Amino acid sequence: MTPQPDALLTTPNHPAHALAHTLPTADVQVHLRPAEPHLVSVQEKESLLRAGVSYGTLLTPEQVPSNVQLAAYHAALTRNGERVGALLASLTAEIWATYPQPILVSLARAGTPVGCAMRRLARRWGLELPHHTLSIIRGSGIDLAALDTVRGLHPHRQLVFVDGWTGKGSIFGALKDSLPADVPTRLAVLSDPAGVALHAATHDDVLLPHAALNASVCGLLSRTFVAPEGGLHAARIEEQLRGYDQTAEYLDALDALSAPFMPDFRLPLGPRPQQPQDVVTALAATLGVTDPHLVKPSVGEATRVFLRREPAHLMLREAGHPDTLHLEHLAQAARVPVSVHPTLPYLAAALIHPGGPR
């Protein structure tokens, strides 16, 4: 059975209409449905989270990208672009060499541009690498209804779950805990500083360009959420960002950056990190944050904290590193203290404010 681009099966849990995203339908089949989320401010969200409300039911509308974000995005695309192209090629080649009939199932949103770029690269190599994107939410797990659809469309292929980067490994844990028993936890990422992915292009902590911009380089899709009526996990279109959408340009840039590489290309991976999150958790405790859920290591996760949570502290491996300069600027603007820890196994880690008196 050949899936049609951007189609959803018409069943009670799979509405026929789809989100009006701007991702190219030749690159990905999106398994998300439109719904109205519980919109809250950052401050309201933090208060509700402390009261026990699930993160997967709340959404803070994205702001227009700031000059700091845009500068970080363009700088990362220029500075790290050649490396990102190599990472994409190495990961794509490894997946194709490992599995007889792989299919990419990217985890929205950070995995979605990666999966799109991998599909394009495979197509250039003359290989058919189907790509679907669906939701996974810490605390709720993977969207099983969407997963069932994907498996029904490709019953004999090997599912490989694609994400951009790892932080503590929380998404890996959510994936492992929520997948059906007969679906292996094959996680593939470009940057795996947590050391948890089955397939990784590097274990270095790297600023991927789309970590600086969210919806505006991912088809205008919001962060995914669980709607009260159930069914597929949902997203909304961040309409206020339509004039800032760079999805097509970003995917074209990734396409060009990976173009020089052939299917036999591989990057040396080096040793797998061993529990690096423990080092970060111990350092965070010295700064007064003892809840591991409030500790977000990796440059990608730290950036997310400054864009959609309430940061309390920024930890850096070194000051002035080009991949974390934007975090220093964001911390300065938010009046968040910054400390340098040469033993930090990540480039950066952000600590979320635990609440209570300031």
DAPE-V323366 format. One record per residue. RES is the residue in one small letter. PSI is psi as a letter, one per 30 degrees, with the letter a starting at -180 (NA if undefined). OMEGA is omega in whole degrees, 0 to 359 (999 if undefined). D_FIRST is the distance of its C-alpha to the first C-alpha in Angstrom with 1 decimal. Layout:
BEGIN
{{RES	PSI	OMEGA	D_FIRST} {RES	PSI	OMEGA	D_FIRST}}
END
This chain:
BEGIN
{{m	k	183	0.0} {t	j	181	3.8} {p	k	175	6.4} {q	k	183	9.4} {p	k	173	12.7} {d	g	178	14.7} {a	l	174	12.9} {l	k	176	13.5} {l	k	182	12.5} {t	j	175	15.5} {t	l	180	17.3} {p	e	180	20.9} {n	f	184	20.2} {h	i	181	17.7} {p	k	185	19.5} {a	f	180	17.8} {h	l	183	20.3} {a	l	178	20.2} {l	k	179	23.0} {a	h	180	24.6} {h	l	180	24.5} {t	g	174	25.3} {l	k	179	22.7} {p	k	184	21.0} {t	f	175	17.5} {a	f	184	16.6} {d	f	186	17.8} {v	k	169	16.4} {q	j	187	14.4} {v	k	180	17.2} {h	i	176	17.1} {l	l	179	20.6} {r	l	177	22.3} {p	k	177	25.7} {a	l	178	28.7} {e	j	182	32.4} {p	l	171	33.5} {h	j	184	37.0} {l	k	181	38.5} {v	l	172	41.5} {s	l	177	43.7} {v	e	182	43.8} {q	e	177	47.1} {e	e	180	45.7} {k	e	180	42.6} {e	e	180	44.8} {s	e	180	47.0} {l	e	178	44.2} {l	e	178	42.6} {r	f	179	46.1} {a	f	176	46.2} {g	g	177	43.1} {v	k	182	40.5} {s	k	177	37.0} {y	e	184	36.2} {g	f	179	32.6} {t	f	186	34.1} {l	k	178	36.2} {l	k	173	35.7} {t	k	180	38.3} {p	k	180	37.6} {e	k	176	37.5} {q	l	172	40.6} {v	k	182	40.7} {p	k	180	40.6} {s	l	176	44.2} {n	e	178	45.9} {v	e	179	45.7} {q	e	182	41.9} {l	e	179	41.5} {a	e	179	44.0} {a	e	179	42.2} {y	e	183	38.8} {h	e	179	40.3} {a	e	179	42.5} {a	e	179	39.7} {l	e	179	37.5} {t	e	186	40.5} {r	e	184	42.0} {n	g	187	38.9} {g	e	180	36.6} {e	e	179	36.9} {r	e	179	36.5} {v	e	176	33.4} {g	e	178	31.9} {a	e	178	32.8} {l	e	179	31.4} {l	e	182	28.0} {a	e	181	28.0} {s	e	181	29.3} {l	e	179	26.7} {t	e	181	23.8} {a	e	179	25.2} {e	e	180	25.9} {i	e	183	22.3} {w	e	180	20.9} {a	f	186	23.8} {t	e	188	23.4} {y	k	181	19.8} {p	e	180	17.8} {q	i	184	14.4} {p	l	171	15.4} {i	k	180	13.9} {l	k	174	16.5} {v	j	184	17.2} {s	k	180	20.3} {l	j	183	23.0} {a	k	8	24.1} {r	f	190	26.4} {a	f	179	28.0} {g	f	189	24.9} {t	e	177	23.0} {p	e	179	24.9} {v	e	179	24.8} {g	e	178	21.0} {c	e	181	20.9} {a	e	179	23.6} {m	e	178	21.9} {r	e	179	18.7} {r	e	181	21.0} {l	e	178	23.1} {a	e	180	20.3} {r	e	178	19.2} {r	e	178	22.9} {w	g	180	23.0} {g	g	183	20.2} {l	k	178	17.7} {e	j	183	14.2} {l	i	182	14.6} {p	k	183	12.2} {h	k	174	14.6} {h	l	174	14.7} {t	k	180	18.1} {l	l	189	19.5} {s	k	166	23.0} {i	k	184	25.3} {i	k	178	28.9} {r	k	183	31.8} {g	f	178	33.0} {s	f	181	29.8} {g	a	183	27.3} {i	l	178	23.6} {d	j	186	21.7} {l	e	178	20.2} {a	e	178	18.4} {a	e	179	16.6} {l	e	178	16.0} {d	e	178	14.5} {t	e	180	11.9} {v	e	180	11.2} {r	e	178	11.1} {g	e	179	8.8} {l	f	184	6.1} {h	i	189	7.4} {p	f	186	9.2} {h	g	181	10.8} {r	l	180	12.0} {q	k	181	15.5} {l	k	175	16.1} {v	k	183	19.1} {f	k	189	20.9} {v	k	173	22.7} {d	l	181	26.0} {g	e	185	28.8} {w	l	173	31.8} {t	l	175	33.3} {g	c	173	36.5} {k	f	187	37.7} {g	g	182	34.3} {s	e	180	33.9} {i	e	175	30.2} {f	e	179	29.7} {g	e	178	31.5} {a	e	178	29.6} {l	e	182	26.3} {k	e	184	27.7} {d	f	187	29.2} {s	f	179	26.3} {l	k	173	23.3} {p	l	186	22.3} {a	f	183	24.2} {d	g	177	21.2} {v	j	180	20.2} {p	l	180	22.6} {t	i	179	24.4} {r	j	179	23.4} {l	k	179	25.0} {a	k	182	25.3} {v	l	175	27.9} {l	e	184	30.0} {s	k	186	33.3} {d	i	179	34.0} {p	f	178	37.7} {a	f	179	37.1} {g	h	184	36.0} {v	f	186	33.2} {a	k	175	30.0} {l	e	179	28.4} {h	k	180	27.8} {a	k	176	30.2} {a	f	175	31.4} {t	l	172	34.9} {h	g	178	36.9} {d	l	172	39.1} {d	j	187	39.2} {v	k	173	38.2} {l	j	172	38.1} {l	k	187	34.7} {p	e	185	35.2} {h	f	173	32.8} {a	f	181	34.7} {a	f	179	37.5} {l	k	185	35.4} {n	c	185	32.8} {a	e	187	31.2} {s	f	170	32.5} {v	g	180	30.4} {c	h	172	27.3} {g	g	183	26.3} {l	g	178	29.2} {l	k	173	27.4} {s	l	167	30.0} {r	k	183	30.1} {t	l	181	27.7} {f	l	178	29.3} {v	k	180	29.0} {a	l	183	29.8} {p	e	183	32.1} {e	f	177	29.8} {g	a	183	27.1} {g	a	178	23.3} {l	k	169	21.5} {h	l	190	24.0} {a	l	171	25.4} {a	l	172	26.9} {r	l	176	29.0} {i	k	180	29.5} {e	i	186	32.8} {e	e	182	34.0} {q	f	180	37.4} {l	g	186	36.0} {r	e	179	34.3} {g	f	181	37.2} {y	g	185	36.8} {d	k	178	33.1} {q	g	184	32.6} {t	e	183	28.9} {a	e	181	28.2} {e	e	181	31.4} {y	e	180	30.7} {l	e	176	27.2} {d	e	179	28.9} {a	e	177	31.7} {l	e	179	29.5} {d	e	181	27.7} {a	e	182	31.2} {l	e	180	32.5} {s	f	186	29.8} {a	e	184	30.0} {p	f	190	32.9} {f	k	181	31.1} {m	l	185	29.5} {p	f	179	26.9} {d	g	183	29.9} {f	k	175	31.5} {r	k	172	32.5} {l	k	174	34.9} {p	k	187	37.3} {l	e	182	36.5} {g	l	184	39.8} {p	k	178	40.6} {r	k	176	38.5} {p	k	181	40.5} {q	j	176	42.0} {q	h	180	42.1} {p	f	180	43.1} {q	f	179	42.6} {d	e	178	45.7} {v	e	181	47.9} {v	e	180	46.7} {t	e	179	47.3} {a	e	178	50.8} {l	e	179	51.7} {a	e	180	50.5} {a	e	179	52.7} {t	f	179	55.7} {l	g	174	54.9} {g	g	178	54.8} {v	j	185	51.1} {t	f	178	50.4} {d	j	183	47.1} {p	f	178	44.3} {h	f	180	41.9} {l	g	181	44.2} {v	j	186	44.0} {k	j	180	41.2} {p	l	180	41.4} {s	k	182	39.8} {v	e	179	40.4} {g	e	181	37.0} {e	e	178	37.8} {a	e	178	41.4} {t	e	178	40.4} {r	e	180	38.2} {v	e	182	41.3} {f	f	181	43.5} {l	f	186	40.9} {r	g	174	40.1} {r	a	180	42.5} {e	j	185	46.2} {p	k	177	47.3} {a	f	185	50.4} {h	k	175	50.7} {l	k	176	49.2} {m	k	180	49.5} {l	k	172	49.3} {r	e	177	49.6} {e	k	177	51.7} {a	k	174	52.9} {g	g	177	52.0} {h	k	184	48.8} {p	f	180	46.8} {d	f	181	43.6} {t	g	179	45.5} {l	e	179	48.0} {h	e	178	45.9} {l	e	177	46.3} {e	e	178	50.0} {h	e	179	50.1} {l	e	179	48.1} {a	e	179	50.3} {q	e	181	53.5} {a	e	181	52.4} {a	g	181	51.6} {r	h	179	54.8} {v	k	180	53.0} {p	k	181	54.9} {v	k	175	53.6} {s	l	182	54.5} {v	k	182	54.0} {h	j	184	53.1} {p	f	180	53.1} {t	g	180	51.6} {l	k	182	48.5} {p	f	175	45.4} {y	l	174	43.5} {l	e	183	44.5} {a	l	171	44.9} {a	k	178	44.6} {a	k	177	45.2} {l	k	180	46.8} {i	k	183	46.1} {h	k	183	49.2} {p	f	182	49.8} {g	a	182	51.6} {g	a	183	55.2} {p	k	178	58.2} {r	NA	999	57.8}}
END
